[in-house]
C-alpha cells in the first residue's frame, strides 16, 4: 500500500494579520514550538478583535517560556512595531 505525500503548505502573505502575529511571536523563546504557536494565535485574535489588552492575550496563551510576561510583552510589542502595528 502506498501513501500520498502530504499537501504543500502555503505561507500567509507578509502583510496579513496572521503573518504579523506569528512573526512577532516567533522571536519569543519557548520550550516547544506549540507554545510559540499558541502565543501567535492569541496575538492574532487580539489584533483581529482588539478586545482586552495585549498583555491579557499573552497571559491567556499560557506559553511556557523562561521569560516573564513583561519580557514577552516587550518582545511581541517590538515585533509588532517593526511591522507597522500600533499597540
Buried (B, 14 or more C-beta within 10 A) or exposed (E): EEEEEEEEEEEEEEEEBBBBBBBBBBEBBBEEEEBBBBBBBBBBBBBEEEEEEBBEBBBBBEBEBEBEEEEBBEBBBEBBEEBEBEE
